[in-house]
Amino acid sequence: QLVESGGGFVQAGGSLRLSCAASGTSFSISAMGWYRQTPGKQRELVATISSGGSTNYADSVKGRFTISRDNAKKTVYLQMNGLKPEDTGVYYCKTNFVEAGVFWGQGTQVTVSS
């Protein structure tokens, strides 16, 4: 089970930190990532991180967002700074379990006001 937390309402320029914990599992985890979706649009990649710590970001968030992970806690984080209204959406974490495949979190709403 993937448990997300940290979404909320913030003014433009503010910060939020999202967390996604893989609880109750002994499966190994390879890549982890964050995606977001807004009404009428497809879910889009925000950032990913490999098991070795290599990161990849969407151009729209480079320099503002930072993805990290704690392998011992099986948790991935997304630190979001300098938030903009266009960052508003539902954020989903995606986890690749080596033995079980891809799982998605339930989603957490992020709303940025102008």
C-alpha positions in Angstrom: 0.0 0.0 0.0 1.2 3.5 -0.9 0.3 6.2 1.5 0.6 9.8 0.4 0.6 12.9 2.5 1.6 16.6 2.4 -0.8 18.1 -0.1 -2.7 21.3 0.6 -3.4 24.9 -0.2 -0.6 27.4 -0.5 -0.1 30.9 -2.1 2.1 31.4 -5.1 5.7 31.4 -4.1 5.1 29.0 -1.1 6.4 25.5 -0.4 5.0 22.1 0.2 6.5 18.7 0.8 4.9 15.5 -0.3 5.6 12.1 1.1 4.7 8.6 -0.2 5.4 5.6 2.0 5.2 2.0 0.9 3.8 0.3 4.0 3.4 -3.3 4.9 5.6 -4.7 2.2 8.9 -6.5 2.0 9.2 -6.1 -1.7 12.3 -4.4 -3.1 11.7 -1.0 -4.8 13.4 0.2 -8.0 12.3 3.5 -9.4 9.9 5.9 -7.7 8.3 9.0 -9.0 5.7 11.7 -8.8 3.2 12.6 -11.4 0.4 15.1 -11.5 -3.0 15.5 -13.2 -5.3 18.4 -13.8 -8.9 18.2 -15.1 -9.0 17.6 -18.8 -5.3 16.7 -19.1 -3.3 13.5 -19.1 -1.3 12.6 -16.1 2.2 14.0 -16.5 5.6 13.2 -15.1 6.9 15.6 -12.5 10.0 13.8 -11.2 11.5 10.4 -10.9 14.4 8.9 -8.9 16.1 5.6 -9.4 17.2 3.1 -6.7 20.7 4.6 -7.0 19.5 8.1 -6.6 19.6 9.4 -10.2 16.9 12.0 -10.8 14.8 13.2 -13.7 12.6 16.3 -13.7 10.0 17.8 -16.0 11.4 21.1 -17.5 8.6 23.0 -15.8 9.7 22.2 -12.3 13.5 22.1 -12.7 15.2 24.3 -10.1 12.1 24.5 -8.0 11.2 20.9 -7.0 13.5 18.3 -5.5 12.8 14.5 -5.4 14.5 12.3 -2.8 14.0 8.9 -1.2 14.7 7.1 2.0 15.3 3.4 1.0 15.2 2.2 4.6 11.7 3.8 5.1 10.6 2.9 1.6 9.5 6.5 1.2 9.8 9.0 -1.6 9.5 12.8 -1.1 8.9 15.8 -3.3 10.0 19.2 -1.9 8.2 21.9 -3.9 9.4 25.4 -3.6 8.5 28.5 -5.6 5.0 27.1 -6.3 3.0 28.5 -9.1 -0.7 28.4 -9.9 0.0 26.1 -12.8 1.4 23.5 -10.3 -2.1 23.0 -9.1 -3.3 19.4 -9.5 -3.6 16.0 -8.0 -0.2 14.5 -7.3 0.3 10.8 -7.5 3.3 8.7 -6.5 4.4 5.8 -8.6 6.5 2.9 -7.2 8.1 0.1 -9.1 8.3 -3.0 -6.9 10.8 -5.4 -8.3 8.7 -8.5 -7.4 5.3 -7.0 -7.9 5.3 -4.3 -10.6 4.0 -0.8 -10.7 1.7 0.7 -8.0 0.1 4.1 -7.7 -0.8 6.1 -4.6 -4.2 7.5 -4.1 -3.3 11.0 -5.0 -3.0 14.2 -3.0 -4.4 17.6 -4.0 -2.1 20.5 -4.3 -3.7 23.9 -4.9 -1.7 27.1 -5.5 -3.5 30.4 -5.4 -2.3 33.5 -7.3 
